[in-house]
């Protein structure tokens, strides 16, 4: 990962909750500059830090925000949505049969053909070769048990796992609000 001092492409702003913690680590909670300006004018955010770049209209000018904080706290305890991305994040972006991180799919532990449901408790991340090898069989029949029993994760668990996957770049102004072990590069 690289810490950059010039603004990232598109001038995004890091979005913090009202407690000054990021809304999300993975994906990192950033908004495009247009959304940030709209939120500033609607008085939904406080500007915490800015880029050196100015935006102007005939009657107004301001520095583009690089970090904003929501004025109203957004509760983070809601159950995570069942999405492919959240499933991969729960499973650490690794096949739950062989630990490969390549060609990932999701596998119904109890096959759909046998009444298996598409739910947190019945889906695991699987690489395509393992998924094909297991086929329409149960893990016992295929001799392939998942490394972890599938279950619904808590929101804080996904946030914690997301901190293991920092983005390719971070702007210098974001560092005081993010908590990764990073090496500073010029």
C-alpha positions in Angstrom: 0.0 0.0 0.0 1.1 3.5 -0.8 0.4 6.7 1.2 0.0 9.5 -1.3 0.3 13.2 -0.8 -1.4 14.3 -4.0 -5.1 13.7 -4.2 -6.4 10.4 -5.5 -8.0 10.2 -8.9 -11.5 11.7 -8.7 -10.9 13.6 -5.4 -12.8 11.2 -3.1 -13.4 12.1 0.6 -13.1 9.6 3.4 -16.5 9.4 5.2 -16.5 9.0 9.0 -19.4 8.3 11.3 -20.3 10.9 13.9 -17.9 9.2 16.3 -15.0 9.9 13.8 -14.5 6.2 12.9 -14.9 5.1 9.2 -18.3 3.9 8.2 -16.6 0.9 6.6 -13.0 -0.4 6.1 -13.6 -2.8 3.3 -14.6 -1.3 1.0 -13.3 1.9 2.5 -16.0 4.4 3.0 -15.3 7.1 0.5 -17.6 9.4 -1.5 -17.0 11.1 -4.8 -16.4 14.9 -4.4 -19.8 15.7 -5.9 -21.7 13.7 -3.2 -19.5 15.4 -0.5 -20.3 18.9 -1.7 -24.0 18.0 -1.8 -23.8 16.7 1.8 -22.0 19.8 2.9 -24.7 22.1 1.4 -27.5 19.9 3.0 -25.6 20.3 6.3 -25.3 16.5 6.8 -21.6 16.4 7.3 -18.8 18.4 9.0 -15.7 19.0 6.9 -12.7 17.6 8.9 -9.9 18.0 6.3 -9.5 19.5 2.8 -7.4 19.1 -0.3 -5.6 22.2 -1.6 -7.9 22.1 -4.7 -10.6 24.8 -4.9 -14.0 24.5 -6.6 -15.7 27.6 -7.7 -19.0 28.8 -9.0 -19.9 32.4 -9.9 -21.0 33.1 -6.3 -19.1 30.5 -4.2 -15.7 28.9 -3.7 -14.4 26.3 -1.3 -11.6 23.8 -0.9 -12.6 20.2 -1.7 -13.1 18.1 1.4 -10.8 15.1 1.9 -12.3 13.9 5.1 -15.9 14.5 6.3 -17.8 13.3 9.4 -21.5 12.6 9.4 -23.5 14.8 11.8 -25.9 12.0 12.7 -24.5 8.7 14.0 -25.3 5.7 11.8 -25.7 2.5 13.8 -23.3 -0.2 12.8 -25.0 -3.0 14.6 -27.5 -3.9 11.9 -27.1 -7.4 10.5 -24.9 -7.5 7.4 -26.6 -8.0 4.1 -26.1 -11.4 2.4 -24.0 -10.5 -0.6 -21.3 -12.2 -2.6 -18.8 -9.6 -1.4 -19.7 -10.0 2.3 -19.6 -13.8 2.0 -16.1 -13.6 0.5 -15.1 -11.1 3.3 -16.5 -13.4 6.0 -14.4 -16.3 4.6 -11.2 -14.2 4.1 -11.3 -14.3 0.3 -10.2 -17.9 0.5 -11.8 -21.3 -0.6 -13.2 -23.0 2.5 -12.1 -26.4 1.2 -8.5 -25.7 0.0 -7.7 -22.1 1.0 -7.0 -21.0 -2.6 -7.8 -17.4 -3.3 -8.2 -17.9 -7.1 -11.4 -18.2 -9.2 -13.7 -17.9 -6.2 -17.4 -18.8 -6.3 -19.9 -19.7 -3.6 -21.0 -23.2 -2.7 -24.2 -24.5 -1.1 -23.0 -26.8 1.6 -26.3 -28.7 1.4 -26.9 -28.6 -2.3 -30.0 -26.7 -3.6 -31.1 -29.9 -5.3 -31.4 -31.4 -1.8 -33.3 -28.5 -0.3 -30.3 -26.4 0.7 -31.1 -22.7 1.1 -29.2 -19.7 -0.1 -28.3 -18.3 3.4 -25.4 -17.4 5.6 -25.7 -20.8 7.3 -25.5 -22.8 4.1 -23.1 -21.0 1.8 -19.3 -21.0 1.8 -16.6 -19.5 -0.5 -15.2 -22.1 -2.8 -12.8 -22.0 -5.7 -14.2 -23.3 -9.0 -12.2 -26.6 -8.9 -13.4 -27.4 -5.4 -16.9 -26.4 -6.2 -16.9 -28.7 -9.3 -15.3 -31.5 -7.3 -18.0 -31.3 -4.6 -20.8 -31.1 -7.2 -24.3 -31.8 -5.9 -23.1 -33.9 -3.0 -23.0 -33.1 0.7 -19.6 -32.4 2.3 -19.7 -35.9 3.9 -20.4 -37.6 0.6 -17.7 -35.7 -1.2 -15.2 -36.0 1.7 -14.8 -32.2 1.7 -15.7 -30.5 4.9 -15.5 -26.7 5.0 -12.6 -25.3 7.1 -15.2 -23.2 9.1 -18.8 -23.9 9.7 -20.9 -21.3 7.8 -22.7 -18.8 9.9 -24.1 -15.3 9.8 -21.3 -12.8 10.8 -21.8 -9.8 13.0 -21.2 -6.4 11.4 -18.2 -5.8 13.7 -16.6 -9.1 12.5 -16.8 -8.0 8.8 -15.4 -4.6 9.7 -12.5 -6.2 11.6 -11.8 -8.6 8.7 -12.0 -5.6 6.3 -9.1 -4.0 8.1 -6.9 -6.8 6.9 -7.3 -5.6 3.3 -6.2 -2.0 3.1 -6.7 -0.3 -0.3 -3.8 0.3 -2.7 -3.5 3.9 -1.7 -4.5 6.2 1.2 -4.3 9.9 1.1 -2.1 11.5 3.8 -5.1 13.4 5.3 -6.9 10.1 6.0 -4.3 8.5 8.1 -5.4 9.9 11.5 -8.7 8.1 11.1 -7.7 4.7 9.8 -6.0 1.9 11.7 -3.8 -0.3 9.6 -0.2 -1.2 10.0 1.2 0.7 7.1 4.6 1.8 5.8 4.8 5.3 4.6 6.0 5.8 1.0 6.6 9.0 -0.7 
